[in-house]
Amino acid sequence: MNTDRPDDSASARKNDALRGLRRKLARTAAAPAPAAAPSGAKVYRRDLPREAPRPAPPDPGICIPLERLVQGIEAPSPMGPGFYLIEAAAGEPLASAVPRALDALSRGFEAPLAPADVCFLDIETTGLGTALTFLIGTLVWGGGQWVCRQLLARTYAEEASILHAFAERVRRTPLLVTFNGKTFDVPSLRARAAATGVALDEPRFHFDLLHVARRRYADTLPDCRLQTLERILCRRHRVGDIAGADIGRAYHDFVRTGDARELALIVQHNRQDLLTVAELMARIVLCDT
């Protein structure tokens, strides 16, 4: 019996495997290199999500103060440090449509609704739940026109001041109009007011447009997000808008560095939201009548 035969067979299989591996390596080396991607093309790895990269943040070596980018004034507060008050006329398109919508809404109230009786609201926070509120945007009637009045906390310490200023306003305003305000804006303000010791009254009447929009447009539009309604119903497209997911990070960066370039985008984003809420309210109410 030849005891060397099994060892010879194992050695032969090993040699065959090595020769096969060498042939594969040789073919790989001889294959032509893949064509280079054209200049400016996005190249994705297969193990990464195929989504466009987000715009790069501003150059950290540049710092532009808030006052150079956003016109406003220092507003005093009995709650402590003052805050930054930004006021701007909303423009002519709302001047006639919103009062006519309020006349139509008055049928559900005991008394007529004047423009001074309504406050449109949209807030910006650093996150969800009980996250800090740093910008309270309102659209109110003043001086014979609609005015976008934004209360900005430039530091974390100014949050109580803007909450107090808003509480004073809503206390004398019967109707609050929001978009998803019953789920987000008002509960967030309520939680932050409790945390900062500010007395905040509940709105006497609260018209949340999201619920009306879902009933009316859920079967005809892709979704009922505010910017979807703005694009399709109001026929406005935003350019250079900041993504909602970046707002909290951008505010923390402003507090840390003092560079207001992204904060200015947040202020503009909030103002556009307010104008859209007011226009949607007018469109929905006047369409019903």
Backbone bond lengths (Angstrom), bond angles and torsions (degrees), N, CA, C in turn:
res aa  C-N    CA-C-N  psi(-1)  N-CA   C-N-CA  omega(-1)  CA-C   N-CA-C  phi
1 M - - - 1.464 - - 1.520 109.74 -
2 N 1.312 115.78 129.11 1.473 120.24 -177.24 1.521 109.24 -89.16
3 T 1.330 117.92 108.69 1.473 121.98 -178.41 1.506 113.29 -81.24
4 D 1.345 118.19 -8.88 1.472 119.80 -179.04 1.521 112.58 -84.56
5 R 1.347 118.29 -14.89 1.463 120.07 -173.01 1.540 113.42 -62.51
6 P 1.371 123.16 -43.95 1.478 121.25 178.44 1.509 112.78 -58.90
7 D 1.343 116.88 -39.81 1.473 118.56 -179.58 1.524 110.68 -65.52
8 D 1.364 115.74 -39.25 1.459 118.30 179.28 1.528 110.89 -63.40
9 S 1.330 118.03 -38.43 1.467 121.24 -179.73 1.527 111.56 -65.33
10 A 1.321 118.22 -42.95 1.466 121.81 179.25 1.512 111.07 -64.05
11 S 1.335 116.29 -39.79 1.466 119.54 179.65 1.526 111.09 -65.88
12 A 1.352 116.39 -36.84 1.461 119.83 179.55 1.521 111.31 -66.13
13 R 1.332 116.84 -41.04 1.470 119.50 178.71 1.520 111.10 -63.86
14 K 1.330 116.30 -39.20 1.470 119.90 179.18 1.524 110.90 -63.61
15 N 1.362 115.63 -41.52 1.468 119.17 -179.92 1.526 111.04 -66.10
16 D 1.358 116.33 -38.35 1.461 119.05 177.98 1.530 111.63 -62.98
17 A 1.336 116.54 -39.95 1.462 119.98 179.76 1.523 111.25 -65.25
18 L 1.321 117.09 -39.69 1.462 120.74 179.22 1.528 110.80 -65.84
19 R 1.348 116.63 -40.73 1.472 119.32 179.24 1.540 110.25 -65.05
20 G 1.343 116.70 -38.50 1.466 119.09 178.16 1.522 112.09 -64.49
21 L 1.333 116.49 -39.40 1.457 120.30 178.63 1.515 111.35 -65.34
22 R 1.365 116.10 -39.59 1.463 118.88 178.58 1.524 111.22 -63.72
23 R 1.343 117.02 -39.89 1.471 119.60 178.69 1.529 111.56 -62.86
24 K 1.347 118.18 -40.57 1.474 121.33 177.94 1.517 111.59 -63.11
25 L 1.335 116.19 -42.85 1.461 119.67 179.60 1.531 111.01 -64.24
26 A 1.345 115.22 -38.39 1.466 118.91 -179.88 1.524 111.00 -65.73
27 R 1.342 117.31 -41.44 1.466 119.86 178.35 1.527 111.71 -64.16
28 T 1.348 116.19 -39.57 1.468 120.01 179.33 1.523 111.08 -63.22
29 A 1.348 116.13 -42.15 1.469 119.75 -178.96 1.518 111.40 -67.19
30 A 1.342 116.94 -32.04 1.464 120.15 -177.44 1.518 113.04 -82.83
31 A 1.338 118.27 -14.34 1.465 121.18 -177.27 1.522 110.14 -67.86
32 P 1.356 118.80 144.34 1.476 120.93 178.66 1.523 111.18 -66.38
33 A 1.323 116.44 147.97 1.469 120.94 179.43 1.521 109.81 -69.65
34 P 1.331 117.84 146.10 1.475 120.24 178.26 1.523 111.52 -63.47
35 A 1.315 115.18 147.76 1.471 120.34 180.00 1.518 110.34 -63.52
36 A 1.326 116.24 140.72 1.465 120.26 179.43 1.525 110.00 -69.90
37 A 1.327 115.79 146.32 1.465 120.58 178.60 1.518 109.33 -68.70
38 P 1.330 117.78 141.25 1.472 119.60 177.80 1.515 111.43 -59.99
39 S 1.324 115.93 154.24 1.462 121.19 -178.83 1.525 111.21 -58.65
40 G 1.320 116.55 131.88 1.455 121.32 178.03 1.515 114.63 87.07
41 A 1.358 118.39 -5.59 1.462 120.13 -178.76 1.520 110.04 -76.75
42 K 1.310 115.74 149.61 1.465 121.77 175.96 1.526 108.54 -87.87
43 V 1.316 118.15 126.02 1.454 123.10 178.41 1.518 107.75 -111.00
44 Y 1.318 116.58 122.91 1.455 121.51 -176.44 1.526 109.93 -109.38
45 R 1.309 116.05 137.60 1.454 120.22 168.29 1.521 108.80 -76.11
46 R 1.334 115.53 147.98 1.452 118.84 -175.82 1.520 113.09 -68.89
47 D 1.325 116.77 -20.53 1.461 119.34 -177.84 1.523 112.72 -95.39
48 L 1.330 117.30 11.47 1.458 121.20 179.20 1.525 109.54 -118.02
49 P 1.358 117.75 152.73 1.479 119.87 177.50 1.517 110.52 -62.15
50 R 1.317 116.78 141.72 1.463 121.03 -179.92 1.518 109.45 -88.81
51 E 1.297 116.42 79.91 1.456 121.15 177.40 1.514 109.20 -133.28
52 A 1.308 115.50 149.79 1.465 120.09 -178.53 1.517 110.31 -65.59
53 P 1.316 118.70 138.66 1.463 120.28 178.01 1.515 111.42 -65.19
54 R 1.314 116.16 146.61 1.466 120.10 178.75 1.529 110.23 -74.02
55 P 1.329 117.28 153.59 1.467 119.27 178.17 1.525 110.93 -59.64
56 A 1.311 115.01 144.91 1.462 119.48 178.73 1.521 110.55 -66.36
57 P 1.347 117.76 143.42 1.468 119.69 177.64 1.522 110.37 -65.29
58 P 1.319 116.99 163.00 1.469 119.32 179.95 1.519 111.75 -57.96
59 D 1.321 115.00 156.28 1.459 121.47 178.42 1.528 109.70 -57.80
60 P 1.359 117.24 119.16 1.456 118.20 -177.88 1.524 114.07 -65.09
61 G 1.317 116.98 -13.09 1.460 119.14 179.96 1.514 113.56 -82.28
62 I 1.330 118.10 -3.59 1.461 122.27 -179.10 1.521 109.10 -113.34
63 C 1.315 117.56 137.63 1.461 121.71 178.91 1.532 108.64 -135.19
64 I 1.339 115.62 112.37 1.459 120.89 179.82 1.527 107.85 -109.80
65 P 1.321 119.14 121.39 1.471 120.90 -176.77 1.515 112.62 -68.31
66 L 1.317 115.80 157.64 1.456 123.00 -176.93 1.520 111.97 -57.40
67 E 1.315 117.43 -43.45 1.463 121.76 -174.54 1.526 112.63 -61.81
68 R 1.318 118.18 -24.71 1.462 120.84 179.16 1.524 112.60 -79.79
69 L 1.333 116.97 -21.74 1.458 120.77 -174.67 1.520 113.72 -107.08
70 V 1.327 116.92 -30.19 1.469 121.34 -176.07 1.518 107.92 -130.17
71 Q 1.316 116.21 119.33 1.453 120.27 -179.68 1.521 110.19 -76.97
72 G 1.317 116.43 127.93 1.459 121.51 179.89 1.510 110.80 -165.88
73 I 1.330 115.22 -176.57 1.466 120.33 -179.33 1.523 109.06 -134.05
74 E 1.303 115.05 158.69 1.462 121.84 173.97 1.524 108.59 -78.84
75 A 1.341 116.66 121.04 1.465 121.28 -179.78 1.523 108.98 -109.24
76 P 1.339 118.33 126.28 1.472 120.46 -179.93 1.526 111.26 -72.10
77 S 1.322 115.42 161.53 1.459 120.41 179.71 1.521 109.91 -147.54
78 P 1.338 117.59 139.02 1.463 119.62 175.66 1.526 112.87 -73.13
79 M 1.327 117.01 -8.72 1.463 120.96 -178.77 1.513 112.90 -85.53
80 G 1.337 117.76 -5.20 1.454 119.54 -177.84 1.515 110.96 140.95
81 P 1.328 118.08 -132.61 1.471 119.72 -177.95 1.522 111.21 -65.15
82 G 1.321 115.78 150.41 1.454 120.46 177.15 1.514 111.23 -70.03
83 F 1.334 115.61 173.09 1.458 120.86 -179.97 1.520 108.37 -129.26
84 Y 1.319 116.03 177.03 1.466 121.66 -177.51 1.519 108.22 -99.86
85 L 1.336 116.45 119.23 1.461 122.78 -178.19 1.525 109.37 -103.50
86 I 1.324 115.75 123.27 1.465 122.30 -178.45 1.520 107.85 -115.69
87 E 1.322 117.45 122.76 1.457 121.67 -179.80 1.523 109.58 -128.89
88 A 1.341 115.81 137.21 1.472 120.79 178.26 1.518 108.49 -154.11
89 A 1.323 116.17 141.96 1.461 120.48 177.62 1.524 109.96 -64.31
90 A 1.331 115.51 139.87 1.463 120.56 -176.37 1.516 112.57 -76.76
91 G 1.309 117.97 -24.42 1.459 119.96 179.81 1.519 112.60 110.46
92 E 1.305 115.27 165.10 1.460 122.37 -173.67 1.525 115.15 -69.02
93 P 1.352 121.18 -35.81 1.470 119.36 -174.88 1.529 114.83 -54.83
94 L 1.323 118.16 -30.23 1.454 120.19 -178.77 1.524 112.85 -85.61
95 A 1.331 116.85 -14.19 1.463 120.73 -170.67 1.517 112.65 -60.74
96 S 1.332 117.16 -35.77 1.465 119.41 -177.39 1.514 112.74 -103.94
97 A 1.350 117.21 -36.20 1.469 119.88 -174.84 1.518 112.08 -66.88
98 V 1.322 118.20 -44.77 1.469 120.40 -176.51 1.530 111.79 -66.42
99 P 1.342 120.85 -45.85 1.470 118.84 176.04 1.523 113.17 -57.89
100 R 1.342 118.02 -37.91 1.466 119.39 177.97 1.524 111.10 -66.29
101 A 1.340 116.91 -36.83 1.466 119.77 176.33 1.522 111.27 -66.74
102 L 1.326 116.79 -36.73 1.470 119.85 178.01 1.523 111.18 -66.81
103 D 1.324 116.57 -36.18 1.469 119.29 175.40 1.524 110.47 -60.35
104 A 1.340 116.11 -41.03 1.463 119.49 179.09 1.524 111.17 -68.11
105 L 1.335 117.12 -39.09 1.465 120.33 178.23 1.523 112.14 -66.57
106 S 1.319 117.14 -26.96 1.464 120.65 -176.86 1.524 112.64 -58.76
107 R 1.329 117.05 -21.44 1.457 119.26 -179.06 1.529 111.88 -63.72
108 G 1.326 116.77 -23.18 1.454 119.65 178.29 1.512 113.52 -93.45
109 F 1.315 117.88 1.98 1.454 122.19 179.97 1.531 109.97 -113.02
110 E 1.329 114.74 163.37 1.464 119.47 -179.64 1.518 111.96 -74.89
111 A 1.346 117.26 -21.38 1.468 121.39 -177.80 1.522 108.72 -138.12
112 P 1.322 118.16 158.28 1.465 120.43 179.13 1.529 111.09 -60.74
113 L 1.326 115.17 148.63 1.457 121.44 177.16 1.519 109.40 -98.55
114 A 1.312 116.77 121.83 1.458 121.86 174.52 1.528 108.60 -94.28
115 P 1.328 117.97 159.31 1.472 118.99 177.35 1.524 113.56 -53.89
116 A 1.337 116.91 -34.04 1.466 119.49 -179.38 1.522 112.56 -69.97
117 D 1.336 118.22 -8.95 1.463 121.90 -177.76 1.523 113.05 -89.99
118 V 1.320 118.32 -0.29 1.461 120.64 -175.44 1.524 110.73 -121.77
119 C 1.313 115.34 146.79 1.469 122.07 175.60 1.531 107.99 -135.40
120 F 1.319 116.64 117.29 1.464 121.27 173.03 1.528 107.79 -84.22
121 L 1.330 116.45 138.42 1.463 120.09 -172.53 1.524 111.33 -132.23
122 D 1.329 115.81 138.22 1.461 122.54 169.95 1.523 107.52 -152.44
123 I 1.327 117.08 131.29 1.465 119.88 -176.27 1.519 110.39 -117.90
124 E 1.338 114.63 161.80 1.464 121.87 173.46 1.523 107.75 -124.68
125 T 1.331 115.93 133.84 1.462 121.71 -177.71 1.524 109.37 -129.12
126 T 1.320 115.34 173.30 1.468 120.13 178.42 1.520 112.18 -88.15
127 G 1.318 117.76 2.76 1.454 120.88 179.65 1.515 110.32 171.23
128 L 1.318 116.49 -161.11 1.455 121.81 -179.96 1.525 110.46 -99.41
129 G 1.313 116.00 176.77 1.464 120.40 178.08 1.507 111.73 69.30
130 T 1.318 115.65 -124.12 1.470 120.98 -177.13 1.531 111.51 -99.99
131 A 1.325 117.62 26.06 1.463 120.62 -179.79 1.522 110.83 -62.86
132 L 1.318 115.30 155.42 1.463 122.25 -176.99 1.525 111.49 -59.12
133 T 1.327 115.93 137.72 1.465 122.75 174.12 1.523 108.15 -98.09
134 F 1.323 117.19 122.02 1.465 118.95 -176.61 1.534 112.95 -116.58
135 L 1.343 118.08 -13.13 1.460 120.12 179.47 1.524 108.78 -141.79
136 I 1.323 116.18 120.93 1.463 122.21 176.57 1.526 106.64 -113.09
137 G 1.329 115.18 109.42 1.453 120.34 179.77 1.511 111.07 -97.25
138 T 1.321 116.87 131.63 1.460 122.00 177.38 1.522 109.23 -131.90
139 L 1.311 114.47 149.30 1.461 121.46 173.19 1.521 106.17 -120.12
140 V 1.319 116.54 113.71 1.465 121.36 -172.18 1.527 109.55 -132.51
141 W 1.325 114.48 166.06 1.461 121.40 179.52 1.521 109.18 -93.79
142 G 1.323 115.90 129.14 1.458 119.83 178.93 1.505 111.24 -162.87
143 G 1.341 115.86 135.83 1.458 119.78 179.02 1.514 113.24 64.45
144 G 1.325 117.84 30.39 1.453 120.83 178.50 1.514 115.15 77.60
145 Q 1.347 118.20 16.24 1.461 120.58 179.85 1.531 109.40 -154.07
146 W 1.342 115.20 164.80 1.456 120.22 174.76 1.521 109.29 -80.44
147 V 1.324 115.57 131.50 1.463 121.76 -176.21 1.523 109.03 -123.43
148 C 1.323 115.17 130.05 1.461 121.10 173.30 1.532 107.45 -84.50
149 R 1.329 115.11 113.38 1.471 121.24 -174.59 1.534 107.88 -117.23
150 Q 1.323 115.80 110.14 1.462 120.67 -175.33 1.530 110.32 -113.45
151 L 1.314 115.53 130.86 1.464 123.36 -178.77 1.525 107.91 -105.69
152 L 1.326 116.47 113.57 1.463 121.51 -172.80 1.525 111.19 -114.31
153 A 1.326 115.70 126.97 1.463 121.84 172.50 1.524 107.96 -90.60
154 R 1.327 116.39 113.55 1.459 119.91 -177.74 1.520 112.08 -79.52
155 T 1.328 116.40 -19.66 1.463 122.31 175.17 1.523 107.88 -135.28
156 Y 1.304 116.34 167.39 1.464 120.26 178.13 1.534 110.95 -61.40
157 A 1.338 116.63 -30.52 1.462 120.70 -177.27 1.522 112.63 -69.88
158 E 1.333 118.34 -16.76 1.467 121.22 -177.77 1.528 113.20 -90.59
159 E 1.327 117.77 0.08 1.463 119.72 -178.42 1.524 111.74 -60.33
160 A 1.334 118.05 -44.72 1.467 120.43 -179.84 1.526 111.31 -61.09
161 S 1.314 117.47 -32.46 1.456 121.13 -178.83 1.529 111.60 -68.04
162 I 1.331 117.73 -42.23 1.457 118.36 -179.93 1.530 110.43 -73.25
163 L 1.328 117.47 -32.42 1.467 120.01 176.72 1.521 110.89 -64.83
164 H 1.333 116.63 -40.44 1.470 120.33 179.08 1.523 110.67 -65.94
165 A 1.335 117.18 -41.66 1.468 120.05 179.99 1.521 110.59 -64.03
166 F 1.326 117.51 -39.66 1.464 119.73 177.70 1.529 110.91 -68.53
167 A 1.307 117.26 -38.82 1.467 120.45 179.47 1.526 111.01 -60.70
168 E 1.325 117.09 -38.95 1.457 120.38 177.50 1.528 111.08 -64.64
169 R 1.308 116.49 -36.64 1.463 120.02 -179.43 1.524 111.21 -71.07
170 V 1.318 117.66 -49.01 1.461 120.92 -174.45 1.524 111.52 -69.41
171 R 1.322 116.48 -21.92 1.466 120.28 179.78 1.530 111.34 -64.52
172 R 1.320 117.61 -28.49 1.459 121.03 -178.06 1.530 112.54 -110.47
173 T 1.339 116.19 16.90 1.462 120.90 -179.70 1.524 109.03 -120.47
174 P 1.328 118.59 115.38 1.477 120.26 -176.15 1.524 114.52 -66.28
175 L 1.341 117.61 -37.42 1.463 120.59 -170.69 1.524 111.14 -117.14
176 L 1.319 115.30 126.84 1.461 122.12 175.00 1.530 107.77 -110.37
177 V 1.348 116.69 130.13 1.463 121.96 -179.82 1.531 107.96 -118.12
178 T 1.337 116.06 126.74 1.462 121.08 -177.92 1.523 110.18 -138.68
179 F 1.314 114.70 176.25 1.459 121.66 170.01 1.528 106.20 -125.65
180 N 1.320 116.61 108.32 1.464 123.89 -172.85 1.525 112.10 68.48
181 G 1.320 116.42 23.16 1.457 120.38 -177.61 1.518 114.29 -71.06
182 K 1.326 117.99 -27.60 1.467 119.67 179.62 1.523 111.90 -70.49
183 T 1.337 115.91 -25.60 1.462 120.01 -179.83 1.520 112.15 -97.10
184 F 1.340 117.32 -34.58 1.463 119.40 -173.78 1.525 113.71 -115.47
185 D 1.328 118.78 -64.32 1.466 120.99 -168.66 1.530 112.87 -60.49
186 V 1.331 116.54 -55.54 1.462 119.17 -175.65 1.533 112.05 -67.04
187 P 1.343 120.71 -44.99 1.473 118.70 175.55 1.525 113.22 -60.32
188 S 1.335 117.34 -37.27 1.467 119.71 177.98 1.520 110.93 -64.30
189 L 1.340 117.04 -45.49 1.463 120.43 179.04 1.527 110.86 -64.27
190 R 1.325 116.18 -39.25 1.463 119.68 179.19 1.531 110.90 -61.75
191 A 1.329 116.53 -43.70 1.464 120.57 -179.41 1.525 111.68 -67.13
192 R 1.324 116.89 -42.76 1.461 119.48 -179.03 1.527 111.79 -71.33
193 A 1.335 117.52 -33.90 1.463 120.03 176.36 1.523 110.09 -64.05
194 A 1.327 117.12 -41.78 1.463 120.22 177.92 1.529 110.67 -64.27
195 A 1.331 116.81 -38.16 1.462 120.17 -178.45 1.521 112.41 -70.52
196 T 1.332 117.38 -28.71 1.472 120.76 -176.90 1.531 113.11 -103.69
197 G 1.315 117.77 2.27 1.458 120.99 176.99 1.520 114.12 77.07
198 V 1.326 118.03 29.92 1.463 121.99 179.00 1.524 109.06 -102.13
199 A 1.327 117.09 132.39 1.464 121.56 177.18 1.526 108.63 -80.83
200 L 1.326 116.43 114.28 1.461 121.61 -177.59 1.521 109.06 -120.62
201 D 1.336 116.67 115.13 1.460 121.06 178.59 1.516 110.76 -76.12
202 E 1.330 115.62 148.96 1.462 120.10 173.31 1.530 109.18 -71.97
203 P 1.324 117.83 142.74 1.473 119.05 177.23 1.523 110.62 -64.03
204 R 1.335 115.61 140.08 1.471 119.08 179.67 1.523 111.27 -65.76
205 F 1.315 116.90 -40.55 1.461 122.13 176.04 1.519 107.68 -134.52
206 H 1.319 115.35 136.17 1.465 120.52 -177.26 1.528 108.15 -131.47
207 F 1.326 116.42 116.51 1.457 123.18 179.48 1.524 107.45 -105.11
208 D 1.344 116.19 103.86 1.464 121.87 179.76 1.523 108.28 -96.12
209 L 1.326 116.31 111.39 1.464 121.10 -174.16 1.525 113.48 -70.47
210 L 1.332 117.59 -22.21 1.460 118.89 -177.94 1.523 111.40 -59.54
211 H 1.323 117.13 -42.25 1.462 120.19 -176.97 1.533 110.76 -66.79
212 V 1.317 116.62 -39.04 1.465 119.93 177.44 1.525 110.13 -67.35
213 A 1.325 117.02 -42.17 1.467 120.91 -179.21 1.523 110.95 -62.84
214 R 1.318 117.97 -39.33 1.469 120.16 179.12 1.523 111.46 -64.65
215 R 1.317 116.46 -41.93 1.462 118.74 179.60 1.530 111.25 -64.37
216 R 1.326 115.96 -34.74 1.458 118.75 -173.67 1.523 113.21 -89.64
217 Y 1.332 118.23 -38.23 1.457 120.27 -168.46 1.526 114.57 -115.00
218 A 1.319 118.90 -0.92 1.465 119.93 -175.52 1.520 112.54 -59.02
219 D 1.327 118.00 -31.40 1.466 121.31 -177.37 1.525 113.62 -90.90
220 T 1.321 117.30 -6.49 1.468 119.23 -174.92 1.526 113.71 -120.31
221 L 1.322 118.71 -18.26 1.464 121.45 -178.60 1.526 110.40 -114.07
222 P 1.335 117.75 158.14 1.471 120.16 -179.75 1.523 113.06 -58.91
223 D 1.321 116.17 -38.43 1.463 122.56 176.36 1.516 107.26 -161.73
224 C 1.320 116.02 177.70 1.470 120.13 -178.58 1.517 111.67 -115.47
225 R 1.321 117.03 32.44 1.459 119.73 172.50 1.523 109.26 -68.50
226 L 1.336 115.44 154.16 1.460 119.69 -175.49 1.525 111.69 -59.80
227 Q 1.324 117.55 -43.83 1.462 119.13 -176.88 1.527 112.00 -72.57
228 T 1.330 118.26 -24.77 1.460 120.19 173.28 1.522 109.93 -67.65
229 L 1.327 116.58 -45.87 1.464 120.62 177.54 1.525 110.53 -63.66
230 E 1.308 116.44 -38.53 1.470 120.61 178.80 1.526 110.98 -62.32
231 R 1.319 115.91 -42.97 1.469 120.15 -176.86 1.528 111.85 -70.66
232 I 1.337 116.82 -41.34 1.464 119.93 -173.56 1.528 111.83 -87.97
233 L 1.321 117.34 -44.39 1.461 119.88 -175.78 1.526 112.36 -86.41
234 C 1.335 116.30 -44.41 1.469 119.83 -178.41 1.524 112.66 -88.72
235 R 1.343 116.35 -11.40 1.467 122.27 178.06 1.530 112.55 57.48
236 R 1.335 114.51 43.61 1.471 120.33 175.05 1.522 109.10 -120.80
237 H 1.317 115.79 139.65 1.463 121.78 178.91 1.532 107.85 -121.97
238 R 1.289 116.04 127.32 1.464 119.83 -178.92 1.525 110.47 -81.96
239 V 1.312 114.92 143.33 1.455 121.95 178.06 1.531 107.74 -124.26
240 G 1.311 116.39 128.62 1.460 120.30 178.04 1.509 113.74 73.39
241 D 1.325 117.62 23.59 1.457 120.94 -178.90 1.523 110.19 -76.00
242 I 1.318 117.12 148.93 1.456 121.51 177.12 1.522 108.92 -85.24
243 A 1.319 116.56 140.50 1.464 121.17 179.44 1.521 109.91 -70.21
244 G 1.335 116.02 142.59 1.459 119.64 -179.56 1.521 112.53 -58.90
245 A 1.338 117.10 -34.24 1.462 120.38 -179.13 1.526 112.48 -67.30
246 D 1.333 117.80 -18.53 1.469 121.41 -177.87 1.527 113.12 -94.65
247 I 1.330 118.12 -6.83 1.458 120.36 -170.91 1.527 111.85 -66.03
248 G 1.319 117.54 -47.40 1.460 119.21 -179.17 1.517 112.40 -61.50
249 R 1.332 116.87 -45.98 1.459 120.68 178.90 1.521 111.37 -62.30
250 A 1.343 117.32 -40.40 1.461 120.91 -179.15 1.527 111.20 -64.49
251 Y 1.331 117.27 -38.17 1.472 118.85 179.44 1.530 110.52 -67.62
252 H 1.316 117.70 -44.39 1.470 119.79 177.82 1.530 110.60 -59.47
253 D 1.336 116.99 -38.64 1.467 120.33 177.56 1.529 110.51 -63.06
254 F 1.342 117.29 -40.10 1.464 119.99 178.87 1.528 111.14 -63.18
255 V 1.329 116.68 -45.71 1.462 119.84 179.68 1.525 110.41 -61.23
256 R 1.314 116.58 -37.37 1.458 120.77 -176.91 1.519 112.05 -75.29
257 T 1.337 118.19 -39.76 1.468 120.97 -171.20 1.525 114.12 -108.87
258 G 1.345 118.14 -24.51 1.456 120.57 -174.41 1.515 113.96 83.26
259 D 1.336 118.03 -1.87 1.469 121.86 178.95 1.527 108.56 -80.07
260 A 1.335 117.17 118.36 1.465 121.86 -170.91 1.523 113.84 -99.07
261 R 1.319 119.63 12.36 1.461 119.69 -175.22 1.532 111.89 -63.46
262 E 1.302 118.23 -46.14 1.467 119.35 178.13 1.526 111.46 -76.16
263 L 1.317 117.67 -31.28 1.465 119.71 177.20 1.528 110.56 -63.19
264 A 1.316 117.52 -36.25 1.471 120.50 176.61 1.524 110.88 -61.86
265 L 1.330 117.40 -35.69 1.466 120.76 176.07 1.524 111.02 -66.53
266 I 1.327 117.04 -36.35 1.471 120.82 178.48 1.526 110.00 -65.60
267 V 1.321 117.17 -42.67 1.464 121.06 178.88 1.526 110.05 -60.72
268 Q 1.325 116.70 -43.58 1.466 120.64 178.74 1.530 110.88 -66.29
269 H 1.318 117.15 -40.96 1.472 122.04 177.26 1.526 110.48 -58.56
270 N 1.308 116.63 -44.99 1.462 121.41 -179.85 1.533 111.09 -65.08
271 R 1.311 116.22 -40.78 1.473 119.80 179.47 1.525 110.76 -64.43
272 Q 1.319 117.60 -42.06 1.458 120.45 178.63 1.528 111.22 -64.44
273 D 1.333 116.96 -37.87 1.468 119.98 175.98 1.523 110.81 -59.81
274 L 1.322 116.98 -44.02 1.464 120.80 -179.26 1.529 111.37 -62.20
275 L 1.309 116.69 -45.61 1.461 120.09 -179.58 1.529 110.94 -63.04
276 T 1.316 116.43 -38.32 1.462 120.02 178.74 1.519 111.31 -67.89
277 V 1.331 117.78 -41.06 1.467 120.42 178.02 1.531 110.17 -59.70
278 A 1.335 116.91 -44.24 1.461 119.95 -179.80 1.524 111.59 -65.27
279 E 1.329 117.11 -42.81 1.466 119.61 -179.89 1.528 111.38 -67.00
280 L 1.330 116.94 -39.00 1.462 119.98 177.98 1.526 111.31 -63.89
281 M 1.320 116.09 -41.96 1.464 119.14 178.06 1.527 110.96 -58.04
282 A 1.328 116.22 -45.49 1.457 120.02 179.40 1.524 111.34 -63.67
283 R 1.332 117.70 -43.40 1.460 121.21 -179.06 1.530 111.17 -63.54
284 I 1.322 116.44 -45.44 1.460 120.12 -176.08 1.515 111.08 -67.76
285 V 1.338 116.75 -45.86 1.457 119.56 -176.84 1.531 111.20 -68.71
286 L 1.326 117.23 -43.94 1.469 119.42 -178.46 1.526 111.28 -69.69
287 C 1.323 116.76 -29.42 1.463 118.98 176.50 1.531 110.58 -67.39
288 D 1.328 116.90 -36.15 1.458 120.72 178.62 1.525 112.55 -67.78
289 T 1.322 115.47 -25.99 1.463 118.54 -177.27 1.527 110.99 -99.10
